[in-house]
Amino acid sequence: MLDPKGYAALTHIYDASVSLGRWRRALDAVATASGAKAAALVIREDGRDTRDLQLLSTMYLKFTRTPSGLYYGLRLSRLQDPDWDHLSRQPAHVPTLEVENGVSARDLDSRADYAFLRKGIGVGRRRGVRRNADKVWYDAISLAFPAGTDQPSPMALAQTQALLPHLTKSVELGRTFNLLKSRYKAVLTALDQVRVGLAIALPSGEIIVRNTEFERILDLEDGVVLRDGLLLCHDADQTAELQQSIGNAATTARGERDASEALMTLQRPSGAQFLLDVAPLKDSRQELDGPAEGALITLIDPERVPEIKMDRFIALYGLTRAEAEVCALVVDGRSLDEIADTRNTSPVN
């Protein structure tokens, strides 16, 4: 049974699954609930000497940033490797004291790393727990108790045991979340290479994804803005038409309507126009956070001339110097007569 400190730790544990930066607070809460002074989460490859990732509670983190902590990390931390190797061979979720590694308590207390930490930050015995049973890598949590404390209280030990499955689940959720986030960023990076604005809207009209070009157009504040998550046009009637089109697209995606797409020309205070297309979009794999149907919005700024990398274009087509000059003038929007005048040639030659 968890007490209030245990339930508070649960909140921080699951909060950490979406961000590595929140693990410090989670480990602080776990240490408090377990009666420990400090805590560390270590993810490492089984049988390797180097750790892949180490997340620390506040006390450990502050210590690592001091000269003594730097010395410990460079010279003494490797003395713990046998402890981690021993822990990697233990069953998951079974708390293990370091003295169970076959080293006597006396020898352990006199070991340089133990003596250094006991004097530096007042920690003594450490209890480690392997939190998964993977054969390639493992992650474990280490709880450091105050010097002079050989065993945590039965209540603290029970709370630690109750929190362990949740710690494991949070780490696994974090791996999945980070994988999805990396894929999401990869998709947006690809969309950012497209020189048109692309966005995804829910049936309510709320914009949940948009690429860089869409952001650029919004930053212009010239005919279309994003307010409270909704796309608003300069003209109120066009805003109503846009929201209706998004709703129609969503119902079409559900199979309840037969509206393929909607094309709009948005007026801009500057006198120019935006071209906008709304098409049905269905999330068949339930990857979006919300309804499975929505709309894909394509927003084009005709005033933006596509950027052409002339050096690549010249290399691709093997253009001569004269051809490259003409090509550059064409990209610049010059007419044939203007190009001829610039190069002092005839338009027909």
Order of alpha helices (4+ residues) and beta strands (2+ residues): alpha-alpha-beta-beta-alpha-alpha-alpha-beta-alpha-alpha-beta-beta-alpha-beta-beta-alpha-beta-beta-alpha-beta-beta-beta-alpha-alpha-alpha
